[in-house]
Amino acid sequence: MTKHKLTQKQEFWLAHVKQAEASDGSLSAYAKQHQLNLKLFYNMRAILRQKGILPQLPVVNTFVPVSIELPQPALEPCRICLTNGVGFV
């Protein structure tokens, strides 16, 4: 794992992260069941990853190349007439 000496707080959250990962439910369900603050749970898990205590998540490239085709120009002009008699071409 790592050679870092863990604080009591880190050991507490590391144990919960491992138990949550071993359970079949979601992280939020685990936090609710154990009366843990979900936001703090996510933050501590991120801190443990940053410190190298937990493995980092793989980086996934979510960008997809896109090509945009411009529409063909209209062959005939479009005329808009408003109810007040004003017209546009």
Contact map, one row per residue, 1 for C-alpha under 8 A:
11100000000000000000000000000000000000000000000000001100000000000000000000000000000000000
11110000000000000000000000000000000000000000000000011000000000000000000000000000000000000
11111000000000000000000000000000000000000000000000000000000000000000000000000000000000000
01111100000000000000000000000000000000000000000000001000000000000000000000000000000000000
00111110000000000000000000000000000000000000000000000000000000000000000000000000000000000
00011111111000000000000000000000000000000000000000000000000000000000000000000000000000000
00001111111000000000000000000000000000000000000000000000000000000000000000000000000000000
00000111111100000000000000000000000000000000000000000000000000000000000000000000000000000
00000111111110000000000000000000000000000000000000000000000000000000000000000000000000000
00000111111111000000000000000000000000000001000100000000000000000000000000000000000000000
00000111111111100000000000000000000000000000000000000000000000000000000000000000000000000
00000001111111110000000000000000000000000000000000000000000000000000000000000000000000000
00000000111111111000000000000000000000001001100000000000000000000000000000000000000000000
00000000011111111100000000000000000000000000100100000000000000000000000000000000000000000
00000000001111111110000000000000000000000000000000000000000000000000000000000000000000000
00000000000111111111000000000000000000000000000000000000000000000000000000000000000000000
00000000000011111111100000000000000000001000100000000000000000000000000000000000000000000
00000000000001111111110000000000000000000000000000000000000000000000000000000000000000000
00000000000000111111111000000000000000000000000000000000000000000000000000000000000000000
00000000000000011111111011100100000000000000000000000000000000000000000000000000000000000
00000000000000001111111100100000000000000000000000000000000000000000000000000000000000000
00000000000000000111111100000000000000000000000000000000000000000000000000000000000000000
00000000000000000011111111000100000000000000000000000000000000000000000000000000000000000
00000000000000000000111111000000000000000000000000000000000000000000000000000000000000000
00000000000000000001001111101100000000000000000000000000000000000000000000000000000000000
00000000000000000001001111111100000000000000000000000000000000000000000000000000000000000
00000000000000000001100011111110000001000000000000000000000000000000000000000000000000000
00000000000000000000000001111111000001000000000000000000000000000000000000000000000000000
00000000000000000000000011111111100000000000000000000000000000000000000000000000000000000
00000000000000000001001011111111110000000000000000000000000000000000000000000000000000000
00000000000000000000000000111111111111001000000000000000000000000000000000000000000000000
00000000000000000000000000011111111111000000000000000000000000000000000000000000000000000
00000000000000000000000000001111111100000000000000000000000000000000000000000000000000000
00000000000000000000000000000111111100000000000000000000000000000000000000000000000000000
00000000000000000000000000000011111110000000000000000000000000000000000000000000000000000
00000000000000000000000000000011111111011000000000000000000000000000000000000000000000000
00000000000000000000000000000011001111111000000000000000000000000000000000000000000000000
00000000000000000000000000110011000111111100000000000000000000000000000000000000000000000
00000000000000000000000000000000000011111110000000000000000000000000000000000000000000000
00000000000000000000000000000000000111111111000000000000000000000000000000000000000000000
00000000000010001000000000000010000111111111100000000000000000000000000000000000000000000
00000000000000000000000000000000000001111111110000000000000000000000000000000000000000000
00000000000000000000000000000000000000111111111000000000000000000000000000000000000000000
00000000010010000000000000000000000000011111111100000000000000000000000000000000000000000
00000000000011001000000000000000000000001111111110000100000000000000000000000000000000000
00000000000000000000000000000000000000000111111111000000000000000000000000000000000000000
00000000000000000000000000000000000000000011111111100000000000000000000000000000000000000
00000000010001000000000000000000000000000001111111111100000000000000000000000000000000000
00000000000000000000000000000000000000000000111111111111000000000000000000000000000000000
00000000000000000000000000000000000000000000011111111101000000000000000000000000000000000
00000000000000000000000000000000000000000000001111111100000000000000000000000000000000000
01000000000000000000000000000000000000000000000111111111000000000000000000000000000000000
11010000000000000000000000000000000000000000000111111110000000000000000000000000000000000
10000000000000000000000000000000000000000000100111111111000000000000000000000000000000000
00000000000000000000000000000000000000000000000010011111100000000000000000000000000000000
00000000000000000000000000000000000000000000000011010111110000000000000000000000000000000
00000000000000000000000000000000000000000000000000000011111000000000000000000000000000000
00000000000000000000000000000000000000000000000000000001111100000000000000000000000000000
00000000000000000000000000000000000000000000000000000000111110000000000000000000000000000
00000000000000000000000000000000000000000000000000000000011111000000000000000000000000000
00000000000000000000000000000000000000000000000000000000001111100000000000000000000000000
00000000000000000000000000000000000000000000000000000000000111110000000000000000000000000
00000000000000000000000000000000000000000000000000000000000011111000000000000000000000000
00000000000000000000000000000000000000000000000000000000000001111100000000000000000000000
00000000000000000000000000000000000000000000000000000000000000111110000000000000000000000
00000000000000000000000000000000000000000000000000000000000000011111000000000000000000000
00000000000000000000000000000000000000000000000000000000000000001111100000000000000000000
00000000000000000000000000000000000000000000000000000000000000000111110000000000000000000
00000000000000000000000000000000000000000000000000000000000000000011111000000000000000000
00000000000000000000000000000000000000000000000000000000000000000001111100000000000000000
00000000000000000000000000000000000000000000000000000000000000000000111110000000000000000
00000000000000000000000000000000000000000000000000000000000000000000011111000000000000000
00000000000000000000000000000000000000000000000000000000000000000000001111100000000000000
00000000000000000000000000000000000000000000000000000000000000000000000111111000000000000
00000000000000000000000000000000000000000000000000000000000000000000000011111000000000000
00000000000000000000000000000000000000000000000000000000000000000000000001111100000000000
00000000000000000000000000000000000000000000000000000000000000000000000001111110000000001
00000000000000000000000000000000000000000000000000000000000000000000000000011111000000001
00000000000000000000000000000000000000000000000000000000000000000000000000001111100000111
00000000000000000000000000000000000000000000000000000000000000000000000000000111110000111
00000000000000000000000000000000000000000000000000000000000000000000000000000011111011110
00000000000000000000000000000000000000000000000000000000000000000000000000000001111111100
00000000000000000000000000000000000000000000000000000000000000000000000000000000111111000
00000000000000000000000000000000000000000000000000000000000000000000000000000000011111000
00000000000000000000000000000000000000000000000000000000000000000000000000000000111111100
00000000000000000000000000000000000000000000000000000000000000000000000000000000111111110
00000000000000000000000000000000000000000000000000000000000000000000000000000011110011111
00000000000000000000000000000000000000000000000000000000000000000000000000000011100001111
00000000000000000000000000000000000000000000000000000000000000000000000000001111000000111
